[in-house]
C-alpha cells in the first residue's frame, strides 16, 4: 500500500501547504501591522521569521521531493514540469534579490522610527504590489502541478 513515491507525494503536498499557507498570511500581518504602528515592527519581523524559517525551508523540501518524484515517474522534459521549474526559479530569484531585501529595509526603517518617511511609503507600496505578484506565480505553479496539462 505504501510506496516511496506515495510517501514523497505526501511530503511534497504537505510542504506546499506549509509554504503557500505561510505566504498567504503575509498580507494579514501587513494589514495588522499597518493598522497599529506600535506593532508594525513586530508584524514585519513576524513575516521575516515565517519566510526564513517556515516558508523557504518548505519550498526547499518541495523542490527536492518534486525532483525526486519527477525522476521516479515523469519526464523532466514534459513542458508542464519545465514551466513549473522555470517559474519556481523565478520566484526564488525574485524573493532573494528583491522581496527579502525589501523586507529587511522596511524593518530597518521601522527600527529607526522612520515609518512616516517617503522611503518607507515607497517600500511599502512596492511590497503591496510585489507580494501578490509572487503569489500569482505560485498559483500558476500549483495549477501546473495539479492539472499537469499536456502543452
Secondary structure, 3 states (H helix, E strand, C coil): CCCHHHHHHHHHHHHHHHHHHHHHHHHHHHHHHHHCHHHHHHHHHHHHHHHHHHHHHHHHHHHHHHHHHHHHHCCCCCHHHHHHHHHHHHHHHHHHHHHHHHHHHHHHHHHCCCCCCHHHHHHHHHHHHHHHHHHHHHHHHHHHHHHCCCC
